[in-house]
Amino acid sequence: MPPVFAHGALRLYLLSLLESGPKHGYELIKALSERFGGTYSPSAGTIYPRLGKLEEEGLVATESEGRRTNYRITPAGLVELNRRRDELAGVENDISDSVRRLADNLREDIRANMRGLRADLAATAEAARSSARSAAFPDRGTRHGPESDRTLKEAEMLLQAFRDSLRVELRVRAGATPISGVTLETIRTVLDQARISIRNSLKADSH
């Protein structure tokens, strides 16, 4: 996959992010992740060495805020940024192209994963139906008795537990990093496929 940033482009973009005010490293990483719509998030090992180089060149200065180190653009950094505004516009265009490319790659990965998931769900559903027919329902006349009520309640509890656990996970993750559009689309696709597989299983039980 081609690099997300061309040589020197990330350093310039970091200066542009600091133009609006001082930021610590995590804020810069988060701002970059949001700019890429969640399709790319730079590592600390990518960001901090470049910030250190900018500081060495006098384009960025640091200041302590409790246990955090904030980075701010210096007058020399602002001069550098203004001098390279046209280049910065090109970096923005490259980022937009990268977002589209990364999103296309993610969508293709999702499609490939979904093909495998559909096959796995179909095999699992068929195995579960076969096991249930042989073990729990020797004849159709007993399907509406106590055993049927028990399995219905168990199915409802499984669905409720699944919903509750994922809801907690979503809220925890969203509290640290916003849920991206790609992640939302993945959730929607997976749940749609799960719904289809469960409905097909229920239809098969009725036959």
C-alpha positions, 0 to 999 in steps of 0.5 A, a space after each residue: 500500500 502506498 504511504 499515507 503521507 509523502 516525505 515531509 508532508 506529515 511534519 507540515 501537517 502537524 504544524 497546521 494542526 498546531 496553528 489553532 493552539 497548543 496540543 499534546 501528542 494524543 490530541 494530535 493523533 486523535 485529530 489525524 485519526 478524525 481527519 482520516 475518518 478512522 481509516 488511519 491512525 498514526 502511532 506514537 512512534 510516528 508522531 513524537 519523533 517528528 515533533 522532536 525534529 520540529 522542536 530541534 528546528 525551532 518550529 515547535 516549542 514545548 510547555 508542561 501542563 501537569 504530567 502532559 507536554 504540550 506542543 505549540 507552533 513558534 513564530 518561526 514555525 508560523 513563518 514556515 507554515 505560511 511560506 508553504 500554504 500552497 504545499 499544504 493545500 496539496 497535502 490536504 488533497 493527498 489526504 482526501 485521496 488516501 481516505 478514499 483509497 483506505 476506505 476502498 481497501 477496508 470495504 473490500 476487506 469487509 466484503 471478503 470477511 462477510 463472505 466467510 462469515 456468511 458461510 460460517 453462519 450457514 454451517 453453524 445454523 445447519 449444525 445447530 438445527 440438526 442437533 436440535 432436531 435429533 436431541 430436543 424435538 423427536 417429533 413435531 407434537 412436542 414443540 410447543 411444550 415446556 421444552 419449547 418455552 425454555 429454548 425460547 427464553 434462552 434464545 431471548 436471553 442470548 440476544 439480550 446479553 449480546 446486545 448489552 455486551 456490545 452496547 457497553 463496548 461501543 460506549 467505552 470505545 466511543 468515549 476514547 475515540 469517535 466511532 468512524 463511518 467505516 466501523 458503523 457500516 461494518 456493524 450494520 453489515 454484520 448485524 444484517 447478515 446475522 439477522 438474515 441467518 437467524 430468520 432463515 434458521 427460524 423458517 427452516 424450523 417451521 418446515 
